[in-house]
Amino acid sequence: MGIELHKLSARKVATISEAGYYADGGGLYLQVSPNGAKSWIFRYRFEGRRPEMGLGPTHTISLAEAREAAQAARKLLLAGHDPLAGRRQAKASAAATPTFWEAAEAYIAERRTGWKNAKHADQWTNTLETYAKPFIGSKRVDRIETEDVLAVLRPIWATKTETATRVRQRVECILDAVTVQKHRSGDNPARWKGHLAMILPKPTTVTKVENFPSLPYSEMAEFMKELGKRVGESARALEFTILTAARTGMTTGAVPAELDAKCLNWTVPGDRMKAKKEHVVPLPLAAQELARQRRDRELLFPNDVTGEALSENAMLALLNRMGYGHVTVHGFRTTFKTWADEVGEYPDDLSEAALAHTIKDKSKAAYKRGTMLERRREMMEAWAKFCGR
């Protein structure tokens, strides 16, 4: 006589309230705890033992999903494997898998003594830290896919082609190394020949983009009105970027620790700035509100789905969806600069400081350091009000 399966129904699962175990058949049980919590349990016999394997709570795992999990466990038993031991091994393997940045640091450390030029290690570290780490640094190497690599390369492929090529090659080397170490499997998503070459233009044919298309400042109020109707972190990140005249990478990598206690100032550390110098941004009231709403997160503007950093293209994609594909995120810095010059009539050094542009005159730079924060706060508030915020 065969094993009787599927004894429970979805209705029964929903209505059972008395504590106990309720068999669905084939080792699958609904467990109801004294406090009313419900979960799925798979009971089985293996090498004289009678283990129990939890399959998850009913509010997350449906009856159909629990049956699929139980069937998968029964197949493992039929093949002579302990399902619970297999799960533990998988968890241990996942825990041992490094993130990209961990793998990059290990790769560089191992090869440091073998490089003829001592500067190679610093060059590898600096380029990967600047261009790859913000996008894939915290991602496990076995989960990095082609789109992740493209998120690293696309923002700089046309404007910094030589650097982008080096970044791609270095990412490819690191992913090759972890494949040999059995931390990942399959094709290398950073491979050029027959892979990325089918997507990105050849480096030798790329025409360098000299400027970033921007929106006329006269259209900013209408644009911000439309942006305010959009939901999702990409929209709020773009709003914050515009209000602070920030670069894309400054926003996508922003964390609560960079904000002061009252969210009046945002201090971006030097290692996240183009000039490698700390930059203090006085936040206008609208940006302060956006920041305060996000103080309990790991990132101020994470990806809505994954929780990881937004890709470089997330805000560009939003602009396309809004019908503004003819402008770039970086172009809003140009819009701000033009507004500051022509409408606000603010001095050039004030708007340049807001944009974190380096003052070439060292004596002037030393004099200006730390003297313009409140003047910039007034300017950024005026910019926010001009934008309808």
Secondary structure, DSSP 8 states (H G I E B T S, - for coil): ---------HHHHHH--SSEEEEEETTEEEEE-TTS-EEEEEE--BTTB--EEEEEETTTS-HHHHHHHHHHHHHHHHTT--HHHHHHHHHHHHHHS-BHHHHHHHHHHHHGGG-SSTHHHHHHHHHIIIIIHHHHTTSBGGG--HHHHHHHHHHHHTTSHHHHHHHHHHHHHHHHHHHHTTS--S--TT-TTTTGGGTS--GGG-----S-----GGGHHHHHHHHHT--SHHHHHHHHHHHHT--HHHHHT--GGGB-TTSSEEEE-GGGSTTSS-EEEE--HHHHHHHHTTTTSSSSSB-TTT-SB--TTHHHHHHHHTT-TTS-TTHHHHHHHHHHHHTS---HHHHHHHTT---S-HHHHHHHTTS-HHHHHHHHHHHHHHTT-
